[in-house]
Amino acid sequence: MVNIKNVVFDFDGTLVDTAPLIVKTMMQTISEMGLPSRTETECRATIGIRLAEIPHTLWPEREGIGDEYARVYRKIFDELKRPLGVSCFPGVIETLRELQRNGVGMAIASSRSHSSLAEYVDLFALEESFVMLVGGDDVSHGKPAPDPVLRIMETLRWSPLETLTVGDAAVDILMGKGAGTKTCAVTYGNGTRAELSSANPDYMISDFRELTKIIIPSSDKPQKYCSNVWLDR
């Protein structure tokens, strides 16, 4: 069995439920910029992509608007984030504390800016849980490229064979796979089960607390989570 010593987490949709805030911000950004309307489902599907790259996905016919979209989005986001607020998913805080007590190294690879990511980590008093934060503006190539995870492993000298990448979107799984790590998809976030399955993660869980069964196993028998059942490999 592979001994998982380190974990790289996605942030939005994996640790914290920011989807309502993000979608509302996107809707207002689209309106303010006069862009063709998109559904909440279409907007939600882009969570995990760097801001400046979202227009290429939603409006491929509109070239060169990425920087302006990011600027308008950040302005509106700053206006909305306080009244709307966000919260961690169930079990996140206690599970992170348990992993920390067991000596698991933890880092975050997010598509949001480094400053915004750090602000939220501080908001939830999680700064002591993570040894490194990588935002979308810290790397040349964002998800699904492996750059964020590679940067973390190279800086901290983590082995990919001992590292697990956890995320709620296919781009997170592809990022982890590209970096050579094991991968775990969470099904309670923004990605659909079908989208996550298509990325072929090593594990799939529906509750964040189930991570301890992967990282801190109760027996020496390797296990794999599949279709809501733990199966021996």
C-alpha positions in Angstrom: 0.0 0.0 0.0 1.2 3.5 -0.8 1.9 5.5 2.3 0.3 8.9 2.0 2.4 11.4 3.9 1.2 14.6 2.2 -2.0 16.1 0.8 -2.5 18.9 -1.7 -6.1 20.3 -1.5 -8.1 22.3 -3.9 -9.9 25.1 -2.0 -13.2 26.2 -3.6 -15.7 23.3 -3.5 -13.4 21.1 -1.6 -12.7 22.8 1.7 -15.1 25.7 1.5 -18.5 26.2 -0.1 -18.0 29.3 -2.0 -20.2 28.4 -5.0 -23.2 30.7 -4.1 -20.8 33.7 -3.8 -18.9 32.9 -6.9 -22.0 32.3 -9.1 -23.6 35.5 -7.9 -20.4 37.4 -8.6 -20.2 35.9 -12.1 -23.8 36.8 -12.9 -23.2 40.4 -11.9 -19.9 40.5 -13.8 -21.7 39.2 -17.0 -24.4 41.8 -16.6 -22.0 44.7 -16.0 -19.8 43.7 -19.0 -22.8 43.2 -21.2 -21.8 39.6 -22.1 -24.2 37.0 -23.4 -26.0 35.4 -20.4 -25.0 32.1 -19.0 -26.9 29.8 -16.7 -25.9 29.2 -13.1 -24.9 25.6 -14.1 -22.6 26.9 -16.8 -21.1 29.4 -14.4 -20.6 26.8 -11.7 -18.9 24.5 -14.1 -16.0 27.0 -14.5 -15.2 27.1 -10.8 -11.6 25.9 -10.6 -10.4 27.7 -13.7 -8.4 30.9 -13.3 -10.5 34.1 -13.7 -8.8 35.4 -16.8 -9.3 32.0 -18.6 -13.0 31.8 -17.9 -14.2 34.0 -20.9 -12.4 31.6 -23.3 -14.6 28.8 -21.9 -17.9 30.6 -21.8 -17.5 33.0 -24.7 -14.8 31.6 -27.0 -15.9 34.0 -29.7 -14.9 37.0 -27.5 -11.2 37.3 -27.6 -9.0 39.4 -25.3 -11.5 40.1 -22.5 -9.9 37.9 -19.9 -8.1 40.6 -18.0 -11.1 42.9 -18.0 -13.3 40.1 -16.8 -11.0 39.3 -13.9 -10.8 43.0 -12.9 -14.6 43.4 -12.9 -15.2 40.1 -11.1 -12.7 41.0 -8.3 -14.4 44.4 -7.9 -17.8 42.9 -7.5 -16.5 40.0 -5.4 -15.1 42.4 -2.9 -18.5 44.1 -2.6 -20.4 40.8 -2.1 -18.1 38.6 0.0 -18.9 40.2 3.4 -22.7 40.2 3.2 -23.0 36.8 1.6 -20.2 35.0 3.5 -19.0 31.4 3.1 -18.6 28.3 5.3 -16.5 25.2 5.4 -18.1 21.9 4.3 -19.1 19.5 7.1 -16.2 17.8 8.7 -13.4 19.9 7.1 -12.1 21.6 10.2 -12.0 18.6 12.5 -10.5 16.3 9.7 -7.7 18.8 8.9 -6.9 18.9 12.7 -6.8 15.1 12.8 -4.5 14.9 9.8 -2.3 17.5 11.3 -2.1 15.6 14.6 -1.0 12.5 12.6 1.8 14.4 11.0 0.4 14.7 7.5 1.8 17.5 5.5 -0.8 19.7 3.9 -0.9 22.4 1.2 -3.4 24.1 -1.0 -3.4 24.6 -4.8 -6.1 27.0 -5.8 -7.1 28.9 -8.9 -8.0 32.0 -6.9 -5.4 34.6 -6.4 -2.8 34.1 -3.7 -4.0 37.1 -1.7 -7.6 36.0 -1.8 -6.7 32.4 -0.8 -4.6 33.6 2.1 -7.4 35.8 3.3 -9.8 32.9 3.4 -7.3 30.6 5.1 -6.9 33.3 7.8 -10.6 33.8 8.1 -11.1 30.2 9.1 -8.0 30.1 11.3 -6.4 27.4 9.1 -3.0 29.0 8.5 -1.3 26.6 10.9 -2.7 23.6 9.1 -1.0 24.3 5.7 2.7 24.6 5.1 2.2 26.2 1.7 -0.4 28.0 -0.4 -0.3 28.3 -4.2 -2.7 30.6 -5.9 -3.5 30.9 -9.6 -1.2 33.8 -9.9 1.7 31.9 -8.5 2.2 29.7 -11.5 2.6 30.2 -15.3 0.0 27.5 -16.1 -3.2 26.9 -14.1 -5.3 23.8 -13.7 -5.5 21.3 -15.3 -1.8 21.7 -15.8 0.3 20.1 -13.0 2.2 23.3 -12.3 0.6 24.1 -8.9 1.2 20.7 -7.4 4.7 20.4 -8.9 5.6 23.7 -7.4 4.4 22.6 -4.0 6.3 19.2 -4.2 9.5 20.8 -5.5 9.5 23.5 -2.8 8.7 21.1 0.1 10.6 18.2 -1.4 7.6 15.9 -1.3 7.6 12.7 -3.3 4.7 12.3 -5.7 4.5 8.7 -4.6 3.6 9.8 -1.1 1.3 12.7 -2.1 -2.4 12.8 -2.6 -4.2 15.5 -4.6 -7.8 16.2 -3.4 -10.4 18.2 -5.4 -14.0 18.5 -6.5 -13.4 19.1 -10.2 -12.0 17.1 -13.1 -9.3 19.8 -13.5 -8.0 19.0 -9.9 -7.8 15.3 -10.7 -6.0 15.9 -14.0 -3.6 18.3 -12.2 -2.7 15.7 -9.6 -2.3 13.0 -12.2 -0.1 15.2 -14.3 2.1 15.7 -11.3 2.3 12.0 -10.6 0.4 11.9 -7.4 -2.5 9.8 -6.2 -5.8 11.6 -6.6 -9.1 11.8 -4.6 -12.3 13.3 -5.9 -15.0 14.7 -3.6 -18.5 14.5 -4.9 -20.2 17.2 -2.7 -18.6 20.1 -4.5 -19.0 21.7 -7.9 -18.1 18.8 -10.2 -20.7 16.1 -11.1 -20.0 12.5 -10.4 -19.8 11.8 -14.1 -17.3 14.5 -14.7 -15.2 13.3 -11.8 -15.3 9.7 -12.9 -14.2 10.6 -16.4 -10.9 11.9 -14.9 -10.4 8.5 -13.3 -9.4 9.4 -9.7 -7.8 6.8 -7.5 -10.4 7.5 -4.8 -13.9 9.1 -4.7 -15.6 10.2 -1.5 -18.8 11.8 -0.6 -17.8 13.1 2.8 -14.6 15.0 3.7 -14.2 12.9 6.8 -13.7 9.8 4.8 -10.2 11.1 3.9 -8.9 9.6 7.1 -9.8 6.1 5.8 -7.4 6.7 2.9 -4.6 8.6 4.6 -4.8 7.1 8.1 -5.9 3.5 7.5 -7.1 1.4 10.4 -5.5 -1.8 8.9 -2.7 -2.8 6.6 -5.0 -3.8 3.8 -5.2 -1.2 1.0 -8.7 0.0 0.2 -10.4 1.9 -2.6 -13.6 3.8 -2.3 -16.1 3.0 -5.1 -19.9 3.4 -5.4 -20.3 4.2 -1.7 -18.5 1.0 -0.6 -15.0 0.5 0.6 -13.5 -2.3 -1.5 -10.3 -4.3 -1.0 -8.0 -3.8 -3.9 
